[in-house]
């Protein structure tokens, strides 16, 4: 459903993302995990057609993001970190407006809006002014506007930032319910978010995807027993010193690989893969 190959975005001499490659299968929820400033939002904006890439390609539902941008936009629902809401409109009125802007046929709008309200548990708030809603409910409206045209792909950028614990749980459950009928990319810097919500995780650090796997095998390509292979910026000497100090790590070995200057590839060996995975995730994120 989504194919990203060697995607880069350069501003002057600064690289926001570099050689980003990953894919998302139909009906899957992919967690795009990384610290603030890692390149998550840049990648999301490129995929949604709001920002051109410098190099590389990205396809959504078979359409190239740059050359077929209108086809891609019609197949994507996008929730940026700050939801694009009109506070003086009612929830239902706003969703009708968004449905019209996104090209939903007049005869289908009422049904699409009703469906989006139901999926986001907003039916009882349909007549409420958006400015009177709590942050949690405003976030629901943001998700509703992303799905009102029933797109096959949904991109959510930090959807639980600023919410209280109860609201976070509600939004996570809402996102999980989208799986199957939609393909979802969820960007976040919160490790538990991906483990509780996503089928698979891509970890991005300093503009590069360093690992892709299931939450249970986070950041790793399992090798035989309990082991992880990582691409790290820095020298081998620096990397092994840091990695050997982490809980659950038994040994660290250098792995031959063709990488950009200043990067190294290592294999981390552990008797407790889950503990090592958590330690590695904490060290990077």
QUIMOTA-V533637 format. One record per backbone hydrogen bond with DSSP energy under -0.5 kcal/mol. NH is the residue of the N-H (numbers start at 1). CO is the residue of the C=O. If there is no record, write none. Layout:
BEGIN
nh: [NH,NH]
co: [CO,CO]
END
This chain:
BEGIN
nh: [2,3,4,5,7,8,9,11,12,13,14,16,16,17,18,20,22,24,28,30,30,31,31,32,32,33,33,34,38,43,44,45,46,47,48,49,50,51,54,55,57,59,60,61,63,65,68,69,72,73,74,75,75,76,77,79,80,83,85,87,89,91,92,94,95,96,97,98,99,100,101,102,103,104,108,109,109,110,112,113,114,115,116,117,118,119,120,121,122,123,125,126,128,130,131,132,133,138,139,140,141,142,143,144,145,146,147,147,148,150,153,154,155,156,156,157,157,158,158,161,163,168,169,170,171,172,173,174,175,176,177,178,178,179,179,180,180,181,182,183,184,184,185,186,187,187,188,191,193,194,194,195,196,197,198,199,200,201,202,203,204,204,205,207,208,210,210,211,213,217,218,220,222,224,225,227,228,230,231,232,232,234,234,239,240,241,242,243,244,245,245,246,249,250,250,251,253,255,259,263,264,265,266,267,268,268,269,269,270,272,273,276,277,278,279,280,281,282,283,284,285]
co: [24,59,22,57,20,55,17,14,10,11,11,9,14,9,207,7,4,2,25,28,184,29,200,30,186,31,202,188,35,39,40,41,42,43,44,46,45,45,8,8,5,3,63,1,60,58,64,66,68,69,70,71,72,73,153,155,78,81,83,85,86,128,126,90,91,92,93,94,95,96,97,98,100,99,105,105,106,106,108,109,110,111,112,113,114,115,116,118,117,117,122,123,125,89,87,129,130,134,135,136,137,138,139,140,141,142,143,144,144,147,75,183,77,154,185,79,155,156,187,158,160,164,165,166,167,168,169,170,171,172,173,174,175,175,176,27,182,179,178,152,28,182,154,30,156,185,32,189,190,190,191,191,192,193,194,29,29,213,31,211,33,202,208,38,205,203,208,203,201,214,215,217,220,222,223,225,268,266,210,230,264,232,262,235,236,237,238,239,240,241,242,243,246,248,269,269,267,265,257,260,232,255,230,253,228,266,251,267,226,248,271,272,273,274,275,276,277,278,279,280,281]
END
